Amino acid sequence: MSQAIIKVKNLKVIYHQGKPNEVRSLDEVNLEIFPQEYIIIFGPSGCGKSTLLYSMSGLQVPTEGEVEVIGKQLSKMKKKEMVLLHQSGIGMIFQAFYLIPSLTILDNVCLPKVFKGDGMKERKEAGTKLLSRFSISQHYNKFPSQLSGGEKQRVSIARSLINNPELILADEPVGNLDSESAENVLNILKDLNEVDKKTVIMVTHNPEHLRFADRVIYMRDGKIIKEDVRKEKRPEKVSLQEKAAAEIPVSNELRMLMKTFRSLSPQQIGSLLTPYKADQLLSYILSDLNDEQVKSAGESLKKLLFRNLKLTDFTQKLNDQLDNGGAGWNKTRAESFTKRIADILKQADDLNNPDLEKTSQSAALYLKNLFGLKLDEEKKVLFASFLKMRIEDKIDRLGLKKKLDLPLKEGGLGLYKNTADKVSREMEIIKFINYEA
């Protein structure tokens, strides 16, 4: 039976311990990662995901707990052993690239072999081979300042592989890249996992990246709150429930929705779908409430979606104190949130109109007003046509986003990238709430 390549046990990382400004970056984290898994650690900024990654690499010393990598406890490693681990056991990829500006691209890639003491001929051969693999061999004699962001990250990946490590650890590796370059880098990482059989652990806050993972580890406030298994590579047998879920037929519409809502699994179809809708609505709209406030609001939202609670009563539930069974929100926020929910539910209900032209025009007007889009008559018609394609499941969310982002002369709507992302996400949550198993 295969053993875990990384074991994290009761890990705590506390900054300014015992002081008024104490921060618990990690709090009792336990995790096992097995050979050849592609793990994504996912969560909002400041949740502790990068701290966990650095703890697994040995770059962050924990306050309490233990990390074991490739059969050895990091805390018991001697300096020479730690150096060897970083040279040959772990390849690190960072968001900021960390290329040395005064070295050529080939020399940057070969640098880990220099520290290892390998000869020049061996270094150059290995570096050239990797540059060729990632289609940047033509830049071997250039300097980092002469490359694009995507090219720099490919150089960074080549450097991380030069000593053939078992583990690839990537911290927000596409955070500074445009969407096309990001997709390229993400496909490279997937290829390293599937073809080269490397264990890949990536940190990200972007839900669009989750489709690459075998297993997603969700974090919040320094803790692992749940995990989502997409492809089981651990030695344990898949449970009967998971096998049964895999055999449940999934409609084309649900498959398209699952491209966005990646933690949605087939067993959540039917009676489990409405609570999941409530969770998605909450996570989509809220971010700064504590767990108890969110949990209480979620219970009321589920009742609303099950039609066991009226909108007016829902507002009151949000406004009531936690001790009285409410969510402990203030009145203004409760009313604002209720209106936001009501708008989304109305748009979801409008999708049932068989007149798709009218439906798409209504959705276009709603999204135009919500995001303050400045559209002339030509763009309004084009916008509605794109939404109609999404309503009919002719394109998925990423397809809609691309059409909204493309310049008008290329057949798109010419929105800013961030605006296109927000509009497509809003449309997707509407589609999801409308979905009936």
C-alpha positions in Angstrom: 0.0 0.0 0.0 1.4 3.4 -1.0 2.4 5.7 1.9 1.6 9.4 2.2 4.4 11.5 0.7 3.4 14.4 3.0 1.9 14.1 6.5 0.8 17.2 8.4 -0.1 16.6 12.0 -1.8 19.0 14.4 0.0 21.9 12.7 -0.2 25.4 14.2 1.5 28.6 13.0 1.0 31.5 15.4 2.5 34.9 14.9 3.0 37.3 17.9 2.0 34.5 20.2 0.6 35.7 23.6 0.5 39.3 22.4 -2.6 41.5 21.7 -1.9 41.2 18.0 -1.6 37.4 18.0 -2.6 35.8 14.6 -3.3 32.1 14.2 -2.3 31.5 10.6 -2.8 27.8 10.9 -4.8 26.1 13.7 -4.7 22.3 14.2 -4.3 21.4 10.6 -4.1 17.7 9.7 -3.5 16.5 6.1 -2.1 13.6 4.2 -1.0 13.8 0.5 -0.2 10.7 -1.5 2.2 10.2 -4.4 1.0 11.4 -7.8 -2.0 13.4 -6.5 -2.8 16.8 -7.8 -3.9 18.8 -4.7 -5.3 22.3 -4.8 -5.4 24.2 -1.5 -8.3 26.7 -2.0 -9.6 29.6 0.0 -9.8 33.4 0.3 -6.8 35.6 0.9 -5.4 35.3 4.4 -7.0 31.9 5.2 -3.6 30.2 5.7 -3.2 28.3 2.5 0.2 29.7 1.5 1.4 29.3 5.1 0.4 25.6 4.9 2.3 25.2 1.6 5.5 26.8 3.0 5.2 24.7 6.1 5.2 21.6 3.9 8.2 22.8 2.1 10.2 23.6 5.2 10.3 27.3 4.5 7.9 28.0 7.4 8.8 26.7 10.9 5.5 25.7 12.7 4.7 26.8 16.2 3.3 23.4 17.1 2.7 20.1 15.3 4.8 18.2 12.7 5.3 17.9 9.0 6.7 14.7 7.5 8.0 14.9 3.9 9.1 11.8 1.9 9.3 9.8 5.1 11.3 12.3 7.2 10.1 14.8 9.8 11.2 18.3 8.9 11.9 19.3 12.5 14.4 16.5 12.8 16.3 17.2 9.6 19.8 18.4 9.8 20.8 21.4 7.7 22.4 19.2 5.0 19.3 17.1 4.7 17.1 20.2 4.4 19.3 21.5 1.6 19.1 18.2 -0.2 15.3 18.2 0.1 15.1 21.6 -1.4 17.6 20.8 -4.2 16.1 17.4 -5.3 13.0 16.6 -3.4 10.8 19.7 -3.8 10.4 22.1 -6.7 9.0 25.4 -5.8 7.0 27.7 -8.1 6.1 31.2 -6.9 3.7 33.9 -8.2 6.6 36.4 -8.4 8.8 34.1 -10.5 12.0 35.1 -8.6 14.3 35.0 -11.6 17.7 36.6 -11.3 17.7 39.6 -13.7 21.4 39.5 -14.4 21.4 35.8 -15.5 20.3 34.5 -18.9 17.2 32.3 -19.1 19.2 29.2 -19.5 21.4 30.1 -16.5 18.4 30.8 -14.4 17.0 27.4 -15.2 20.3 25.7 -14.5 21.0 27.5 -11.2 19.8 24.7 -8.9 22.3 22.4 -10.6 25.1 24.8 -9.9 24.3 24.7 -6.2 24.1 21.0 -6.4 27.6 20.9 -7.9 26.8 19.4 -11.3 29.1 20.0 -14.2 28.5 22.6 -16.9 27.8 20.2 -19.7 25.2 18.3 -17.7 23.6 21.5 -16.6 23.3 22.9 -20.1 21.9 19.7 -21.5 19.2 19.4 -18.8 18.3 23.1 -19.0 18.1 23.2 -22.8 15.9 20.1 -22.8 13.4 21.7 -20.4 13.3 25.0 -22.3 12.5 23.1 -25.4 9.8 21.1 -23.7 8.1 24.3 -22.6 8.5 26.0 -26.0 10.9 28.8 -24.8 14.2 27.4 -26.1 14.4 30.3 -28.5 14.8 32.7 -25.5 17.7 30.8 -23.9 20.2 33.7 -24.2 17.7 36.4 -23.3 17.3 38.0 -19.8 14.1 37.9 -17.7 13.2 41.5 -18.5 12.8 40.5 -22.2 10.1 37.9 -21.5 6.4 38.1 -21.0 4.8 37.0 -17.7 3.7 33.7 -19.1 7.2 33.0 -20.4 8.8 33.9 -17.1 6.6 31.5 -15.3 7.5 28.7 -17.7 11.2 29.5 -17.0 10.3 29.3 -13.3 8.7 25.9 -13.8 11.7 24.6 -15.8 14.0 25.7 -13.0 11.8 23.9 -10.4 12.2 20.6 -12.5 15.9 20.8 -13.3 16.8 18.4 -10.4 13.8 16.1 -11.1 12.0 16.5 -7.7 9.1 14.2 -6.6 7.1 17.2 -5.4 6.0 20.3 -7.2 4.7 23.1 -4.8 3.1 26.1 -6.5 2.0 29.2 -4.7 -0.6 31.2 -6.8 1.5 30.4 -9.9 -0.7 32.2 -12.3 -1.8 35.1 -10.1 0.2 37.6 -12.2 -0.7 36.2 -15.6 -3.4 37.0 -18.2 -6.0 34.3 -18.8 -4.3 32.7 -21.8 -0.9 32.5 -20.2 -2.6 31.2 -17.0 -4.3 28.4 -18.9 -1.0 27.4 -20.5 0.8 27.2 -17.1 -2.0 25.3 -15.5 -2.0 22.8 -18.4 1.8 22.4 -17.9 1.3 21.6 -14.2 -1.5 19.1 -15.1 0.9 17.5 -17.6 3.6 17.2 -15.0 1.1 15.3 -12.8 -0.4 13.0 -15.4 2.6 12.4 -17.7 5.6 12.8 -15.4 3.7 11.4 -12.4 4.8 14.3 -10.2 2.9 15.1 -7.0 1.6 18.6 -7.5 0.3 20.9 -4.7 -1.0 24.2 -5.8 -2.4 27.1 -3.8 -5.1 29.3 -5.4 -8.0 31.6 -4.5 -9.5 31.2 -8.0 -12.4 28.7 -8.3 -11.8 28.4 -12.0 -8.6 26.4 -11.3 -10.3 23.7 -9.3 -11.1 21.7 -12.4 -7.4 20.6 -12.6 -7.4 19.0 -9.1 -7.7 15.4 -8.0 -8.5 16.6 -4.6 -9.4 20.1 -3.3 -8.6 21.2 0.2 -10.9 24.1 1.3 -9.5 26.4 4.0 -10.9 29.2 6.1 -9.5 31.1 9.1 -6.4 28.8 9.3 -8.4 25.6 9.3 -9.3 22.9 6.7 -13.1 23.1 6.6 -13.7 20.4 4.0 -12.2 18.5 1.0 -13.6 17.5 -2.4 -12.4 14.4 -4.1 -12.7 14.5 -7.9 -10.3 11.7 -8.8 -9.3 9.2 -6.1 -5.6 8.4 -6.1 -5.2 7.5 -2.5 -4.7 3.9 -1.6 -8.0 3.6 0.3 -10.9 2.1 -1.6 -13.6 4.4 -2.9 -16.7 4.1 -0.6 -19.8 2.4 -1.9 -21.6 5.7 -1.7 -19.0 7.4 -3.9 -19.3 4.5 -6.4 -23.0 4.8 -6.5 -22.8 8.6 -6.9 -20.5 8.1 -9.9 -23.1 5.9 -11.6 -25.9 8.6 -11.2 -26.8 10.0 -14.7 -26.0 13.7 -15.0 -27.8 16.0 -17.5 -25.9 18.1 -19.9 -27.1 21.2 -18.1 -25.7 20.0 -14.8 -22.4 19.0 -16.4 -22.1 22.6 -17.7 -23.0 24.0 -14.3 -20.4 21.7 -12.6 -17.7 23.4 -14.6 -18.2 26.4 -12.4 -19.5 24.9 -9.2 -16.8 22.4 -8.9 -17.6 21.1 -5.4 -21.0 20.0 -6.7 -21.1 16.2 -6.9 -23.8 13.9 -8.4 -25.0 12.7 -5.0 -26.1 16.3 -4.2 -28.7 16.0 -6.9 -32.4 16.0 -5.8 -33.2 16.7 -2.2 -29.6 17.7 -1.5 -29.5 20.3 -4.2 -31.5 23.0 -2.5 -29.2 23.1 0.6 -26.3 23.2 -1.8 -27.9 26.1 -3.6 -28.2 28.0 -0.3 -24.5 27.4 0.4 -23.5 28.6 -3.0 -25.6 31.8 -2.7 -24.1 32.5 0.7 -20.5 32.0 -0.5 -21.2 34.0 -3.6 -22.5 37.1 -1.8 -20.9 37.0 1.6 -17.3 37.1 2.7 -16.8 39.1 5.9 -19.2 37.4 8.4 -18.2 34.9 11.1 -19.0 31.2 10.8 -21.9 31.4 13.3 -23.6 34.3 11.4 -23.2 32.5 8.1 -24.4 29.2 9.4 -27.5 30.7 10.9 -28.2 32.7 7.7 -27.7 29.5 5.7 -30.4 27.7 7.7 -32.9 30.4 7.0 -31.9 30.6 3.4 -32.5 26.9 2.9 -36.0 27.3 4.4 -36.6 30.2 1.9 -35.5 28.1 -1.0 -37.7 25.2 0.1 -40.5 27.8 0.2 -41.0 27.3 4.0 -40.2 30.9 4.7 -41.4 34.2 3.3 -39.0 37.0 2.2 -40.3 39.3 5.0 -39.7 36.6 7.6 -36.3 35.8 6.1 -35.3 39.5 6.6 -36.4 39.3 10.2 -34.5 36.1 10.8 -31.3 37.7 9.5 -31.9 40.7 11.8 -32.7 38.8 15.0 -29.9 38.2 17.5 -28.1 34.8 17.5 -29.4 34.1 21.0 -33.0 34.3 19.6 -32.3 32.0 16.7 -31.4 34.7 14.2 -28.2 35.5 12.3 -27.2 38.6 14.3 -27.0 40.9 11.3 -27.9 44.6 11.4 -31.2 45.7 9.8 -29.6 47.5 6.8 -27.5 44.5 5.9 -30.4 42.1 6.3 -32.6 44.2 4.0 -29.9 44.6 1.4 -29.1 40.9 1.4 -32.8 39.9 1.1 -33.2 42.2 -1.9 -30.1 40.7 -3.5 -31.5 37.2 -2.9 -34.9 38.2 -4.2 -33.4 39.7 -7.4 -31.5 36.5 -8.1 -34.5 34.3 -7.4 -36.7 36.4 -9.7 -34.1 36.1 -12.5 -33.8 32.4 -11.9 -37.6 32.1 -12.1 -37.7 34.2 -15.3 -35.5 31.6 -17.0 -38.6 29.3 -17.1 -40.2 31.5 -19.6 -40.4 29.6 -22.9 -39.9 32.8 -24.9 -36.1 32.7 -24.9 -35.8 36.1 -26.7 -37.8 37.8 -24.0 -35.9 35.9 -21.3 -32.5 36.8 -22.6 -33.5 40.4 -23.0 -34.8 40.5 -19.4 -31.5 39.0 -18.1 -29.5 41.4 -20.2 -31.4 44.4 -18.7 -31.0 43.0 -15.2 -27.2 42.5 -15.6 -26.8 45.8 -17.3 -28.4 47.7 -14.4 -26.7 45.6 -11.8 -23.2 46.2 -13.1 -23.8 49.7 -14.6 -22.9 48.5 -18.1 -22.7 51.3 -20.8 -24.2 49.6 -23.9 -25.4 51.1 -27.1 -28.3 49.5 -29.0 -26.0 47.2 -31.0 -24.2 46.0 -27.9 -27.5 45.4 -26.1 -28.7 43.1 -28.9 -25.3 41.3 -28.9 -25.3 41.0 -25.1 -28.8 39.4 -25.1 -27.7 37.0 -27.8 -24.7 35.8 -25.7 -26.9 35.3 -22.7 -29.4 33.4 -24.8 -26.6 31.0 -25.8 -25.8 30.4 -22.1 -29.4 29.9 -21.2 -29.7 27.3 -24.0 -26.4 25.6 -22.7 -24.7 26.2 -26.0 -21.8 27.7 -24.1 -20.6 27.4 -20.5 -19.6 30.2 -18.1 -16.1 30.4 -19.5 -17.5 30.6 -23.0 -19.8 33.5 -22.0 -17.0 35.2 -20.2 -14.8 35.0 -23.3 -17.5 36.5 -25.5 -18.1 39.3 -23.1 -14.3 40.0 -22.9 -13.5 39.8 -26.6 -13.2 43.2 -28.5 -16.2 44.1 -30.6 -14.3 43.8 -33.9 -13.6 40.1 -33.0 -17.2 39.4 -32.3 -17.3 40.0 -28.6 -18.8 42.7 -26.4 -15.6 44.4 -25.4 -16.1 44.5 -21.6 -13.2 44.8 -19.2 -11.9 41.4 -18.1 -13.0 41.9 -14.5 -16.5 43.1 -15.5 -16.9 40.1 -17.9 -16.0 37.8 -15.0 -18.5 39.4 -12.7 -21.3 39.3 -15.2 -20.7 35.7 -16.2 -20.6 34.6 -12.5 -23.9 36.3 -11.8 -25.5 34.6 -14.8 -24.1 31.3 -13.6 -25.5 31.6 -10.1 -28.9 32.4 -11.7 -28.7 29.3 -13.9 -27.7 27.2 -10.9 -30.6 28.4 -8.7 -33.0 27.7 -11.6 -31.7 24.2 -12.2 -34.1 21.4 -11.2 -32.7 17.8 -10.9 
